[in-house]
């Protein structure tokens, strides 16, 4: 097995340290710090004279919450989340359609395909959702924040990957796992010029599947319904593929589940085929805000953690292994090539 790693940046956010429990803040002091932060941000947002002032306040909220979360124990952070959601600032930030949709989960989960469209809309100049003046200012901030920027970079990465595969050999077969609305198709010449053989877009959300069929069925994309249980048990036989990728699913999978899924997807590759998996890196600036006000909890993985996803892949079958991160250090990508 050969490894290609970004050695210059490999190791950032990857090391663990022993926490000195005696130096951790008490729950009372942490909540006091949180209360002061939320009170100040609430005052600054409600007194702001325009979008720039609102966004400066939200930026302080993002940074402050990330710092508090970093210093808190898991139990303290759970208490902090409950406190934050009962604070008056919660109603203010929920004027943002992006924040509110994640929190209310109309499709049953945060991070749904409509939320991703809110993020992609900045690139496509789509009409933003209706919101108050305050909500629109916060929306413009949250959809430009590091996690959202990483999602846009991830989309571009996959579109470029698809075009690379299409240029190398026409008629290749592709499987997109947990495809959402498959918006990378908008950026891929390979899809629009029908250079693939089979292109299956798999998702468990029927509304997402309808959108895929409506938007990309014309280009030969087939939307199929499947849930993760069938993928994990190997009972979903879709044949073999030259490229399999999943961009948003692994952020929600525990290690054992993720390793099992990786092994099963790898077995569906043809010789020379690639499995591509994306995941958020630890330490993103958005994490405290996402967990407190969006009720959006992800599983973050370092570069070393991504390599562990291949632990159940038969080593004799595994060729090149590549781990890369997008330049802003928000999302990491694992690529496995089958011998």
C-alpha positions as CSV (number, residue, x, y, z in Angstrom):
1,X,0.0,0.0,0.0
2,X,1.4,3.4,-0.9
3,X,0.5,6.6,0.9
4,X,0.2,10.1,-0.5
5,X,-0.2,12.6,2.4
6,X,0.0,16.3,2.5
7,X,3.0,16.2,4.8
8,X,3.3,20.0,5.2
9,X,0.0,20.2,7.0
10,X,-0.4,16.6,8.2
11,X,-0.7,16.5,11.9
12,X,-2.6,19.8,12.5
13,X,-5.6,19.0,14.7
14,X,-4.4,15.4,14.8
15,X,-2.5,15.2,18.1
16,X,-4.1,14.6,21.5
17,X,-3.1,16.0,24.8
18,X,-3.7,15.2,28.4
19,X,-6.2,17.6,29.9
20,X,-5.4,18.9,33.3
21,X,-8.7,18.6,35.0
22,X,-7.7,21.1,37.8
23,X,-7.4,23.8,35.2
24,X,-10.8,23.4,33.6
25,X,-13.3,26.2,34.3
26,X,-16.1,25.5,36.7
27,X,-19.6,25.2,35.3
28,X,-20.6,28.4,37.0
29,X,-17.7,30.4,35.5
30,X,-18.3,28.9,32.1
31,X,-22.0,29.8,32.1
32,X,-21.1,33.3,33.3
33,X,-18.8,33.7,30.4
34,X,-21.4,32.4,28.0
35,X,-24.1,34.6,29.4
36,X,-21.9,37.7,29.0
37,X,-21.2,36.7,25.4
38,X,-24.8,36.1,24.5
39,X,-26.0,39.3,26.2
40,X,-23.4,41.3,24.4
41,X,-24.1,39.8,21.0
42,X,-27.8,40.2,21.5
43,X,-27.3,43.9,22.3
44,X,-25.0,44.4,19.4
45,X,-27.3,42.8,16.9
46,X,-30.4,44.6,18.0
47,X,-28.7,47.9,18.0
48,X,-26.8,47.5,14.8
49,X,-27.5,50.1,12.1
50,X,-26.9,47.7,9.1
51,X,-25.8,44.3,7.9
52,X,-22.1,44.9,8.6
53,X,-22.7,45.6,12.3
54,X,-24.9,42.5,12.6
55,X,-22.3,40.3,10.9
56,X,-19.5,41.6,13.2
57,X,-21.6,40.6,16.2
58,X,-22.3,37.2,14.7
59,X,-18.6,36.7,14.0
60,X,-17.9,37.4,17.7
61,X,-20.6,34.8,18.6
62,X,-19.0,32.2,16.4
63,X,-15.5,32.8,17.8
64,X,-16.7,33.0,21.4
65,X,-18.8,29.8,21.3
66,X,-15.9,27.9,19.7
67,X,-13.6,29.0,22.5
68,X,-16.1,28.1,25.2
69,X,-16.7,24.7,23.7
70,X,-13.0,24.1,23.5
71,X,-12.6,24.8,27.2
72,X,-15.7,22.9,28.4
73,X,-16.2,19.3,29.4
74,X,-18.8,17.4,27.4
75,X,-21.3,17.7,30.3
76,X,-20.6,21.5,30.7
77,X,-21.1,22.0,27.0
78,X,-24.4,20.2,27.1
79,X,-25.5,22.6,29.9
80,X,-24.2,25.5,27.8
81,X,-26.2,24.4,24.8
82,X,-29.4,24.2,26.9
83,X,-28.7,27.7,28.3
84,X,-28.0,29.2,24.9
85,X,-31.2,27.8,23.4
86,X,-33.2,29.4,26.2
87,X,-31.5,32.8,25.8
88,X,-33.2,35.5,23.8
89,X,-30.4,35.5,21.2
90,X,-31.7,32.2,20.0
91,X,-34.9,33.8,18.6
92,X,-32.7,36.4,16.9
93,X,-30.4,34.0,15.1
94,X,-33.3,31.8,14.1
95,X,-34.4,34.7,11.8
96,X,-31.7,33.3,9.6
97,X,-33.4,30.6,7.3
98,X,-30.2,28.5,7.3
99,X,-29.9,28.4,11.1
100,X,-33.6,27.8,11.6
101,X,-33.9,25.0,9.0
102,X,-31.1,23.1,10.7
103,X,-32.7,23.5,14.1
104,X,-36.2,22.6,13.0
105,X,-35.3,19.7,10.7
106,X,-38.3,19.7,8.3
107,X,-36.9,16.5,6.6
108,X,-36.0,14.9,9.9
109,X,-32.3,15.8,10.0
110,X,-29.9,18.7,9.9
111,X,-27.8,19.3,6.9
112,X,-30.5,18.3,4.4
113,X,-30.2,19.0,0.6
114,X,-32.1,22.3,0.8
115,X,-29.6,23.6,3.4
116,X,-26.8,22.6,1.0
117,X,-28.6,24.6,-1.7
118,X,-28.6,27.6,0.5
119,X,-24.8,27.2,0.7
120,X,-24.4,26.7,-3.1
121,X,-26.7,29.6,-3.9
122,X,-23.9,32.0,-3.2
123,X,-22.0,30.6,-6.2
124,X,-25.0,30.3,-8.4
125,X,-26.6,33.7,-7.5
126,X,-29.9,32.0,-6.6
127,X,-32.6,34.0,-5.0
128,X,-32.1,33.7,-1.2
129,X,-35.0,32.5,1.0
130,X,-37.3,35.2,2.4
131,X,-36.1,36.6,5.7
132,X,-36.1,39.7,7.8
133,X,-33.4,42.3,7.4
134,X,-31.6,40.8,10.4
135,X,-32.2,37.3,9.3
136,X,-30.8,38.1,5.8
137,X,-27.6,39.6,7.3
138,X,-27.1,36.6,9.5
139,X,-27.8,34.3,6.5
140,X,-25.2,36.1,4.5
141,X,-22.7,35.4,7.3
142,X,-23.5,31.8,8.1
143,X,-23.6,30.7,4.4
144,X,-20.1,32.3,4.0
145,X,-18.6,30.9,7.2
146,X,-15.9,28.3,7.1
147,X,-18.1,25.2,7.2
148,X,-20.2,26.5,4.3
149,X,-17.1,27.6,2.4
150,X,-15.8,24.0,2.9
151,X,-19.0,22.6,1.5
152,X,-18.6,24.7,-1.7
153,X,-14.9,23.6,-2.0
154,X,-16.0,20.0,-1.6
155,X,-18.6,20.3,-4.4
156,X,-15.9,21.7,-6.7
157,X,-13.5,19.0,-5.8
158,X,-16.0,16.3,-6.7
159,X,-17.0,18.0,-10.0
160,X,-13.4,18.2,-11.0
161,X,-12.9,14.6,-10.0
162,X,-15.9,13.5,-12.2
163,X,-14.5,15.4,-15.2
164,X,-11.1,13.9,-14.7
165,X,-12.6,10.4,-14.7
166,X,-14.7,11.3,-17.8
167,X,-11.7,12.6,-19.7
168,X,-9.7,9.5,-18.9
169,X,-12.2,7.0,-20.2
170,X,-15.7,7.5,-21.6
171,X,-18.5,5.2,-20.3
172,X,-17.3,4.7,-16.8
173,X,-19.8,3.8,-14.1
174,X,-20.3,6.1,-11.0
175,X,-22.2,5.7,-7.8
176,X,-22.9,8.8,-5.6
177,X,-23.8,7.7,-2.0
178,X,-26.1,10.0,0.0
179,X,-26.2,12.2,-3.1
180,X,-28.6,15.0,-1.7
181,X,-29.5,17.1,-4.7
182,X,-26.3,16.1,-6.6
183,X,-25.4,19.8,-7.2
184,X,-21.9,18.8,-8.3
185,X,-23.7,17.8,-11.6
186,X,-24.2,21.5,-12.3
187,X,-20.4,22.0,-12.4
188,X,-19.5,18.8,-14.3
189,X,-19.0,18.8,-18.0
190,X,-18.7,15.0,-17.9
191,X,-22.3,14.7,-16.7
192,X,-23.8,17.3,-19.0
193,X,-22.1,15.8,-22.0
194,X,-23.2,12.3,-21.0
195,X,-19.7,10.8,-20.8
196,X,-20.6,8.3,-18.2
197,X,-22.0,4.8,-18.5
198,X,-24.2,4.3,-15.5
199,X,-24.4,7.2,-13.1
200,X,-26.4,6.2,-10.0
201,X,-27.3,8.8,-7.4
202,X,-28.4,7.1,-4.2
203,X,-30.2,8.7,-1.3
204,X,-32.8,7.8,1.4
205,X,-34.7,11.1,1.1
206,X,-37.5,10.8,-1.5
207,X,-37.7,14.6,-2.0
208,X,-34.0,14.7,-2.8
209,X,-34.4,11.8,-5.3
210,X,-37.3,13.7,-7.0
211,X,-35.1,16.8,-7.4
212,X,-32.3,14.7,-8.9
213,X,-34.6,13.1,-11.4
214,X,-36.1,16.5,-12.3
215,X,-32.8,18.3,-12.7
216,X,-30.4,15.7,-14.0
217,X,-32.4,12.7,-15.3
218,X,-32.1,14.3,-18.7
219,X,-28.3,13.8,-18.5
220,X,-28.5,10.1,-17.8
221,X,-28.4,10.3,-14.0
222,X,-30.6,7.6,-12.3
223,X,-31.8,8.3,-8.8
224,X,-32.3,5.3,-6.6
225,X,-33.6,4.9,-3.0
226,X,-31.6,3.0,-0.5
227,X,-30.9,3.3,3.2
228,X,-27.6,2.7,5.0
229,X,-28.7,-0.5,6.6
230,X,-28.7,-2.3,3.3
231,X,-25.3,-0.9,2.4
232,X,-23.9,-2.0,5.7
233,X,-25.2,-5.5,5.5
234,X,-24.1,-5.9,1.9
235,X,-27.7,-6.7,0.8
236,X,-27.7,-3.8,-1.7
237,X,-26.2,-5.2,-5.0
238,X,-26.0,-2.5,-7.6
239,X,-23.1,-4.1,-9.5
240,X,-19.6,-2.7,-9.7
241,X,-18.3,0.8,-10.4
242,X,-15.2,2.7,-11.5
243,X,-15.9,5.5,-9.0
244,X,-17.9,5.6,-5.8
245,X,-18.0,8.8,-3.7
246,X,-19.8,10.1,-0.6
247,X,-19.4,13.7,0.5
248,X,-21.7,14.3,3.5
249,X,-22.7,10.9,4.9
250,X,-19.6,10.1,7.0
251,X,-19.9,13.2,9.1
252,X,-22.8,11.3,10.9
253,X,-21.3,7.8,11.1
254,X,-19.5,6.3,14.2
255,X,-16.1,4.8,13.4
256,X,-17.3,1.1,13.4
257,X,-20.2,1.9,11.1
258,X,-18.0,4.0,8.9
259,X,-15.3,1.3,8.6
260,X,-17.9,-1.3,7.7
261,X,-19.5,0.9,5.1
262,X,-16.1,1.7,3.6
263,X,-15.2,-2.0,3.3
264,X,-18.5,-2.8,1.6
265,X,-18.3,0.1,-0.8
266,X,-14.7,-0.8,-1.6
267,X,-15.8,-4.3,-2.6
268,X,-18.1,-2.7,-5.2
269,X,-15.2,-1.1,-7.0
270,X,-13.7,-2.6,-10.2
271,X,-10.0,-3.1,-10.3
272,X,-8.4,0.4,-10.7
273,X,-11.6,2.0,-9.3
274,X,-11.6,4.7,-6.7
275,X,-13.6,5.3,-3.5
276,X,-13.7,8.9,-2.4
277,X,-14.9,9.9,1.1
278,X,-15.2,13.4,2.6
279,X,-15.5,14.5,6.2
280,X,-15.2,17.7,8.2
281,X,-11.9,18.2,10.1
282,X,-11.9,19.0,13.8
283,X,-11.5,22.6,15.0
284,X,-13.7,24.4,12.5
285,X,-14.8,27.9,13.7
286,X,-18.5,27.1,13.2
287,X,-18.7,24.1,15.6
288,X,-20.0,25.9,18.7
289,X,-22.7,27.9,16.8
290,X,-23.7,24.8,14.8
291,X,-24.2,22.7,17.9
292,X,-25.9,25.3,20.1
293,X,-28.2,27.2,17.7
294,X,-28.5,24.8,14.7
295,X,-28.7,21.6,16.8
296,X,-26.3,20.2,14.1
297,X,-23.8,17.7,15.5
298,X,-21.2,16.1,13.3
299,X,-18.5,13.6,13.8
300,X,-15.2,15.3,13.0
301,X,-12.2,13.4,11.7
302,X,-8.5,14.2,11.4
303,X,-6.3,12.9,8.6
304,X,-5.2,10.1,10.8
305,X,-8.8,9.2,11.6
306,X,-9.6,9.1,7.9
307,X,-6.9,6.5,7.3
308,X,-8.5,4.3,10.0
309,X,-11.7,4.2,7.9
310,X,-9.8,1.7,5.7
311,X,-9.0,-0.7,8.5
312,X,-11.5,-3.3,7.3
313,X,-10.5,-3.0,3.6
314,X,-8.4,-6.1,2.6
315,X,-4.9,-4.7,2.4
316,X,-3.9,-6.9,-0.5
317,X,-6.7,-5.3,-2.6
318,X,-5.8,-1.7,-1.7
319,X,-3.5,0.3,-3.9
320,X,-2.9,4.0,-3.6
321,X,-4.2,5.8,-0.6
322,X,-4.5,9.6,-0.7
323,X,-5.5,11.9,2.1
324,X,-5.9,15.6,1.2
325,X,-7.6,18.6,2.8
326,X,-9.1,21.6,1.1
327,X,-6.9,24.7,1.5
328,X,-8.9,26.3,4.3
329,X,-8.6,23.2,6.5
330,X,-12.4,22.6,6.9
331,X,-12.8,19.3,5.0
332,X,-10.5,16.3,4.5
333,X,-10.9,13.7,1.7
334,X,-9.8,10.1,1.6
335,X,-9.2,8.4,-1.7
336,X,-8.7,4.6,-1.9
337,X,-7.8,2.9,-5.2
338,X,-8.4,-0.8,-5.8
339,X,-5.7,-2.9,-7.2
